[in-house]
């Protein structure tokens, strides 16, 4: 029988849970773990933690000791978009600090994202000699669910249970050795990437009375404060601080029989605020109470989409992906409303302050999903971006492109309007016109209509330049997004200006190869053009020419005309999905191929839908189904993803495509319809109404779409359905 952890884990998990609960009951009624849930039982937080090792699933044979960029998710406890993500660390240099193949846990940290950063305030309970602070563990004695994580530390004979609130973590340790109980604060460590970022520059810890501690950890530009309270007396605090990246603090506790409970509050403002967060959120609550509240919080979110008519694996993938889509951006303001702004100033506003979203990754789909399900968080995220913009003159981006533009435009056009749209518009215009902001080489782009690529002999994966083709294409779409805002705000001049600029993608379209190609400053094409070769930052950003050449979500008609019409475009698109990936090209962040299409990275994630624009949705559906059925839950463990989850983008792609609605152009308030995985989907809207999606027929070829009983002309449905409610009926080729 084929091993499938996603399908068999419930049986294994239930055996462990029953045994664990019996053990907990024997220790006393106060630490009995209660499990009352429904939707959360479908979530597997370990999805995305396992390595992608199969060369057929990767697309090439990875070099020895490579771990391709797959998943980088964490299994620990968090609430939706919380400040605290309390999760185990098995490798401080990995994307999320946890790798499923590892056998040693070094600490439990309180922040996470999955991008080689954070993992602040590492803590681990120990018993015995103060040598290596890690402990072996096994997956047989490990469990995770939304808002809860537990593991048995074999080297120390300690059962660890973790849960959390928005700004606080709750640790529960059960020591077998009642006479030797210690807790290590390994504050010299946080997550460091291969670029040696996120180094701890300073840290401190101080004992407050017999049962409390306070301190901080300074990492790059962030200073994370904490305040912790224990239920046991501290016998001694031993601090060994030798340099910025060495040293630990060890708590020696009194001997005792009961579980040790450590409650810790975080703040990015002060230790006093960390204490206040702790006192307001969990100080008078039991472990069970905080755990149940976390479960209830996730049940409330996950229950907003109810799906029926699928395999168990599809349902587990759906709810696991929906869960993973709502862990980032993360809260950064305290319970009293204070936060530290981009200039380091402590402020208090009438909104919750959040981190910058991973805009290059998540503007495509995850932020749209957040807009639909959590409009109040979306509004606060935008206000947080505007606060940064007021200080710097620009709305920040993330990594590449200026994708605050489609995020803000799309949210506003979907009805998120309780923020200062004129301020946002002004700052986005700054982004689009001024050097020094989030659009490098913007003057060249404005003057020439494209960003040039230098002629370099024999460029390779690591060759650095401007990534001029990718920037030109992305700026063109960002300009289109601004034009939508200009139109809505009645700014005709800027509407015409930015609508025209949105056509700049044509300037890097090579009519001989029918692909997007680097262009020199003098207007000539880059020579020795190899469209199959991937680059990190030469002509393209983490992609090859094929993977960016169909990225014109705002003007597919214009792109088709450049190809010479429907037939030529179809032939080129067929080549995209059939021309085999050359296995000699090994890029750790470009993986899992269908022809040249890479689902392991973002740049081409909308391309499977392109057949719709020549009236052949059945060809798109074939590609979409291949991705849904073959590229999620990979590897021997069935826990691997085809690429980095990237703060939920990979997960949101699955969520939206499995229910049959995708924001092809996220700045536009509509969705392209495909055949859902599920026979029925119920969206429970915030106003009490429902949007019901029904699939009729067992086939996978789309034949007709009915909206509120009326035949739909075309393939797009409006966002208004998420306000008014209604029905979408999708009839397939085997419908009556």
N, C-alpha and C positions, 0 to 999 in steps of 0.2 A: 504494500500500500504506500502511495506517495506521501512523504512527510509534508505536512502543511500546518505550521504553527498557528496561522490565523484561523484555521478551522478546528484544530484539535486543542488549542490553548484553553478553551473553556473547561474541558474535562480535567486537564492538568491543573488549571488554576483553581477549580473547585476542590480538588483533592487537597491542595496546599491551603486553601482558605479554610476548609473545615478543620484541618489539623491545627492551623494557626489560631483559629477562633477558640477551639477547645483549650489550646495552650494559654491563650489570653484570659479565658474565663477562669482557669485554674489560678491565675495570678491575682485575681480580684475583680470585682464588678466594675470598678472605675475605668479599666482599660479594655473592656470588651469592645471589639470592633464590629459595628453594625453596618450592614450592607443593604441598603434599600435604594434600588435604582432601576432604570429601564434602558434608556438610550445609552447611558454611560457603559453598560455592559457590552455594547458592541465596539467600544473604543479600545484599541490596543496601542498604548503609548510607546511600545517598542518598535512600531512600524517606522522604518527609516533609520534605525540605529545599527542595522547589520551591514556588513560590507557587500559590495557588488564585485564578485570575483569571477563569474562565468564569462569567458571571452566572447561567447556568442551573444550574451546579453549586453556586454560592454561595447562590442564592435571591433575589438582588437585584443591582442594578448598583452596585458599590462606588464611593464618591466617588474623585475623582482622587487619586492618590498613596497610597491606602489599600493596605495589605497585610493581608488578613483573617487571623485567628489560625489558620493552617493548619500542621500539622506541628510546626514549631520543633524539629526534630531535628538532630543533628550527625553528620557522617560519619567522625569521627576514631577513633583506636585506644583501646579500653578492654577490660578483662576484666569478667566479670560482677560487678556490685556493687562495683567497685573504687574506690579513692581517686583514681586518675588517669584522666582522659579527655583524651587528647592530640589536639587537633582544630584545624583552621584557623579563623581569624577573618576574616570579610569585613565584619562590621558589629558594632561594640561595643554597639549599642542594639537588637539583634534578640534574639529569644527564646533561640536557642542560639548566637548569634554567627556563624552561617553561613547565607547565603541563596544558593540555587542559581543565581539570576539574576545575581548579582554577578560581576564580572570581576577583582577585586583581593583578594589575601590580605594582611592587615596583620601577622599573627603566627600562631604556633601556641601555644595555651594548654593548661593541664594539668588543668583541672577543668571540668565541664559538667553541665547538667541539662536545659536547655530551658525555663527559666522566668524569663528576664531576670535571671540572676544568675550568680555564679561566673566562669568564664573567667579563672582566675588564672595568674600567671607567664607573660606573653606573651614569646615568643622568636621571632626570625626571622633567618636568615642573609642577608647582603647582600654586594654587591661594587660598589664605586664610591663616588660622593659621598654624604655623610650628609645627605640631604634628606628626602624622604618614604620611610618605611620599608616601604611596601606594594609589591607586585609584581603585575603582571597575570599571569593564568593562563588556561588553557582546560581544558574538561572532557575534551578529547581526550588530554590529558597529565595526567590525574588518575585515581587508582584508590583504591578503598576496599574493605576486607573486614573481617570481625571480627578485631580485633587488629592491623590494618595500614592505613596510609594513605600515599599518595605523590602528589607533584605536582611539576611543573616550573615554577620561578619564572622567567618570561620576561624580566623586566627585569634580572635578575641572572645569568642563565644558570646557575642552580643547581638540581640535582635534589635534592628533599627526600624522605626516607623516614622514616616514623615507626612505632614499635611501642611496646609498654608491658607492664609487669607490674602487680601490684596497686597498688603505691605508687610506681612509678618510670616515667619516660618515657625512651625511647631515640631520639635524633635521629641521622640520618645525612645529611650534606650532601656533595654532589659538585660542586665549583666548577669551572667551565670556566676561570676566571681564577685560576691557581695562585698568582699574586703578590699578589692583593688579596682576602683572606679575612677577613671580619668577621662578628661575631654581635651582634645587638642584643637586650638585655633591656629591653623597654619596660614597666617595672614600675609606671609611674604609671597604667596602664590596667587595667581589668577590665570585665566586662559591666555596663552601666548601662541601666536601664529608662527608659521615658518618665516615670516618677515620680522620676527622678534618684536612685535607690537604688544601693547597691553602689559608692559612690565609694571610691577608694583614699585612705586618710587618711595613710598613711605607707609608706615602702619603703626598703630598703637592700640593698647588695650589697658583698661584700668578696672580694678575691683571696686565695687560699691557695696559696702556692707558685707553680709554673710552669703547673700544669694543672688547678687546682681553684678553685671559687668557692662561696661560701655567701651566704645573704641571706634576705629575708622580704618579704612584701607584706601590708599590713594593710588590710582592707576591712570596713567596718562593725564587726561583732563578731567577725569571724574574723581570725586572723593565720596566714598560710600560710608555713611555712619551707621552704627548699630547700637542697640541697647537690648540686653538679654537678662532674663530672670530664670532662675532654676527653682525647682521644688525641694532641692537638697542643699545642705550647707556646704560652702566652699571651704575646704580645709587649708588650701594653699593655692596661690597663683604664682607659677614660676615662668618668668619671661626670659627668653634667650634671643636677643636681637643683635645679630651680627651683620650689619650691612642691609641694603635695601631689599635684597632678594634672598636673605637667609633668616633663619631664626623662627621660633615658634613660641606660643604661649600655651602652657599646660595647666589645666585645672585639676587639682586633687580633691576628690569628694570624700565625705564621711562614708563609712561603711553603712550598708543598709540593704533591705530586702526588696523594696518596691521599685517600680520603674523610675528612672530619672527622666524628668521632663524639662526641656529647655525651650523657652519661648523667646523669640528674637524679632525685634522690629527694625526695619531699615528706613533710612532717609538719605536723600541727597542734599539736605540742607544742614542738619545739625544732629548731634546726639540727643538733644532735648526733644526734637521732633520725632526721632526714632522711638524714644520712650513714649511719647504721646501716641504715636501710631500703635505701639504695642498695647498700651493701656486701653485705648478705645476699641481695638479690634478683637483681641483674644485673651486679655489678661485674666478675665474671670470665667473663661470657657474651658471645658474639658477637651481632651483630644478628640473624643467621639463627636462632640458638638461642632468643633471646627471642621472635622472631616465631613460630617453630614451637611454642613452649610456649603462646603466646597462642592460636594456631589449635587446638591440642590441647585447651585449656581450653574453648573454644567448641564444639568437636566433641563433647566429653563432655556438655555441657549440651543442645545441640540434638538430639543423638541419642536423648535420652530420649523423644522423640515421633517415631515413624516413620510417615509418611503415604504412601499409594499411591492411584492411581486418580483423577487430576485433570489439569487443564491445567498447562502449565509456569508460566503466570502465577500460578495459584492456589498452586502449590507455592512459588514465590518469595515471594508475599505472605505465606504462612504462616510460612516460616522467617525472613523479614525481620521479621515482627511478633513472633515468638517471641524473636528476638535483641533487639529493641527493648524487650521487656518486662523484661529483666534488666540494665538499666544503672543503675537507681535503686531503692532507696536506696543511698547510697555509703558505703564504709568510711571510718572516721575514726580508727581506732586503729592504732598502729604495730606493727612486727614484734616489738618487745619487750613488747607488750601495753598500753603506756601510751596514754592519750587525755586530752583536756582536756574536762571535763564542762561542763554548762550554766552553772555558776558560775565557770568559768575555772580550776578546780583540776585539777592533773594527778593522774590516778588509774591504777590498774592492777587489772583485775578478770579473772575467768576466762571472759570472753566478748569477742568482737569488738564494738567500738562502731560504730554506724551513724548516719547522718543520720536525721532525722524523715521517714518516708515522706510522700508527697503524699496524705494520707489522704482529703481530699474527693474526689479523683479516683480513687485506686487501690484504695480499700477495696472498691469495687463488683466488681472482677474480678481486677485485676493481683496484689493481695496474696494472693488465694486461689490463683492460679496459682503464685505463689512458694511458698506453703505446701505445695502438692503436690510441686513439683519440687525446691525447696531448703529443706527443713524446718529444716536447721541454721542457715541464714541467717535464716529467719523467727524462730527462737527467739532469736537474738542481737539482731535488730531489736526484739523485744519487751523483752528485758532492757535494751536501750539506752533505750527509752521509760520503763521503770521507774526507771532510774537518774536520768533527768530528773525523774520524779515525786517521787523521794525528796528531791530538792533544792528543789522548788517546791511540793509538796503536790498537784500535779495532773499527770495524764498529758497531754502536749501534743496539740494538734490541728494541722491544717493548713488554713488558709483559712476553712473554714466547717463547722459541725456538730461533733460530738464522735465522730468515726468511728474513734478508737482502740477504742471499745466493740465494734462489730461485728468489727473486725480481730482483737482479742484473744480475744473470745468464739468467733469462728469458728475461729481457730487452735487454741484449747484443745479445742473440741469435735471437731476433726479429729485430735486426738492429740498436738499440740504441748504438752507438759506439763512440760518440764524448766526451768520458771521458777517464781517464787514467785507462784502464782495468788491466794493470799490477799492479798498486797500489791497485786497488780494490781486485784483486786476492790475493795479499800478505796479505792484511788486513783480508780477509775472512779465509785465512790459519791461521792467528793469532787467530781468533775467534775459529777455530776448534781444536786448539792444546794447547792454553795457558790458565791457570787459571787467574781469575781476569777480564775476559771479559764477553761477553753476554751468555756464555755457562757454567752455574754453574755445578760443579761436572764433568768437562770434563776429568780430569785425571782418575777418576773411569770409565767413559765411555770408554776411550781408553784402559785401562788395562783389563777390564772385558767384554767389549762389551755390557754393559747395566748399568743403574743407579739403584741402589738397593732401596728397600722399607723396612722400619723397620717393624717388627711384633708388632702391637699395638692391645691390646685387645679391642674389640667392637668399632672399628673406626666409626666415624660419619661424617656428612657433613663438619663440621669445623675442623676436624682433620688435622693437618699440618704435612707435611713431605717433601720429595723432588719432589713429583709428578713424581716419577721415570719412570713409564711406559710411560706417555705422553712425557717426555723429551727424552727417548730412541727412541721412534717412530719419534719424530720431528727432533732430531739430525740425525737420519738415512736418512730422506728425505733431510735435509740440506746438508749432506755429498754427497748425490746423485747429488745435484745441483752443488756443487763444482767440482764433477767429470766431469760434462758437460763442465764447464769452462776449466778444465785441458785438456780435450780432444781437445777442440777448440784451446787452446793455445799450443798444442803439448807437454804438460808435461805428458809423459807416466807414469812415476813412480807415480805421484800423482793421475793420472786417475785410475790406478789399485788400489792404496791404498784406495781412497775414494769410489770407486765402491764397493770394498770389505766391507768397513765400512757401506755402505748403506744397507747391509744385516743384520745389528744388530737388526732390528725389530724381526728377528726370535728368538732372545734370550729371548724375553718376551712373546712368543706365547706358551700357555699352551696346549699340545696335548690332555689332558683329557677333557677340557671344550671347546677347539677350540676357545678360547678368549685370549686377551692380559691380562696378570696377573702380579701382583707385585711379584718380586723375591728378596729373602734375599741375603745378602752379601755372604753367604756360598753356594749359588746356589739353595737352596730349595725354594719352592713356599710359598708365604704368605698363612697362614692357615685361615680358616673361610672365604673363598672367597665368596663374594656376588656380582655378576656381575651387578646386577640391582641398587645397591646403588650408588648415585652420591657423588662425593667428590669435594671440592674446590681445595685441594692441598695435597691429600694423595697419593694414587697410580696414580691418574689421575688429570688433570687440568680442572676444571669446566666440568666434564663429569663422566659417569660411564664406565664400561668395554665395553659394547656393542657399545657405541658411539665412541670409539677410535680403536676398534678391526679390522676395515676394512681400517684403514688409512695407506695404503702402495701404494700411487699413482704412485710410480716409478717401482713397481714390482708386479703387480697384478697376473701375472703368477706364481711367487714364492709363493704368499699368497694362491692361489688356490691349489697349490701342498701341502702346509702345511695342508690344510683341507682334502686332500686325493682325489682331483679331482673335476670335475665340479658338479657332483650330490651332493656331500657332501657340497660343497661351496654354492650351490643354496639353499639347505635346511637351512643352517645356516643364509644365507641372508634373506630368507623368515621369519625366526624367528625374525630377527632384526626388520622387519616391521610389524609383527603381534603379537608379545608377548606384551600384554598390559602394559603400564606404571603403576607402582604401585602408586596409589594416596597418599599413606602415605609418599612418598618421595617428599619433598617440597624444591625446590631450586629455588630461585628467578631468577637466571640467566640460568636455564635449563628448558625450557618450550616448549609447542606446539609440540605434539608428533604424530608420525605415528608409532605405536608400541613402540619400544625403541628409534627410531630415533627422535632426537630433532632438529627442525628447529630454535628453539629459541637460539641456540648457535652455534659456528663455527666448533667444532672438527669433525663433521660428514657430513659436507655440500657437500662433493663429493660422499658420499656413495650411493645415489640413482642411480648413473651411473654404479655401479659395475656389474649389470646383463649383461651389454654389453660384458664383458670379458668372458662370457660363452655362447655368441651368442643369448641372449634373451633381446634385446633392448625394446621390448614391455612391459616387466615387469618394466624396468626403467621408461619408458614413463608414465606408470600409476602413479608411485610415484611422478614424476616431475609435472604432471598435477594436482595431488591432492594438491601439495604445491602451485603452481601458482594460482589455482582457489579458494583455501580454506584458505590460511595462510597469505594473504596480504589484507589490508583493512578490519580489523576485528572490532568487537565490535558494539555497537549500532550506534556509529557515523561513522563506516566504516573508521576510521582514525588510527586504532591501527596496530602495527606490532607484529609479534610473538616473537620478542626478540630485544635486542639492535641493532640499525642500525650499531653501531660500525664503525663510520667514513665512512659509505657507503658500507660496505661489504654485509649487508643484502639487500640493494638496488641493488648493482651490480649483486648479484645472480639472482634477478628477471630480470634485463635487459638482461643478457646473456642467461638465459634459455628461456626467452620468444621469443628470436630471433633464438634459436636453435643452439648456439655455446657456449661451455663451456670449460675453460682451466682446464681439469681434473688434469693434472700435470703442474702447472703454470711455472715451470722452463723449460719445453719443449715447443718449438714454434709450437704447433699445438692445435687443438680444437676438442672435441668430438661433433658429430652432433646429435641433437634430433629434434623432430617435433616442428616447431615454433608455437607460438600463432597466428602469423600474416600470411596472405597469401603472402605478399611480403615485403621484407626488403631491403632498399637501403642504403648501407654505402658509404658516400661521402669521398673519401680518400684525403689526403693532397696534393697528386700529380695531382689531377683533375680526377683521374679514379674512377670507382665505383665497388663495390662488391655487386651483387644482389643475394638475397636469395629468392627463390620461393618455396612455398608449393603447391603441386598438390594433390588434393583429400581432402575430408572433414574428413577422418578418422584420428585416432591418433596413429596408428601403423606404424612404419617406415618399408618400404619395399625396397626402393632403394635410393641411393644417386648418383647424377650425378654432376660432377665438370667440367665446361666448355664443357658440352655435353658428357663427357666420364663417364662410370660407375666407381664408386669409389670402390676399394677393401678395405674393412674394414670400420671403422666408424670415422676416424680422417682426418681432412683437415689441410693443412699446413698454417702457417702464411704468406707465400709468396703471398697468395691471397689478403692480405691487402696491398701489395706493387704493384702487377701487375693488381689488379682488376680481374673481371671475374664473373662467375655465379655458384651458388650452387642450384641445383634443388632437392627438397626432395619429393619423391613420397610416399604416404601413402596407406593404404589398400583399399581405395575407388578410387584410381587413375584409369584412363583409360589405 
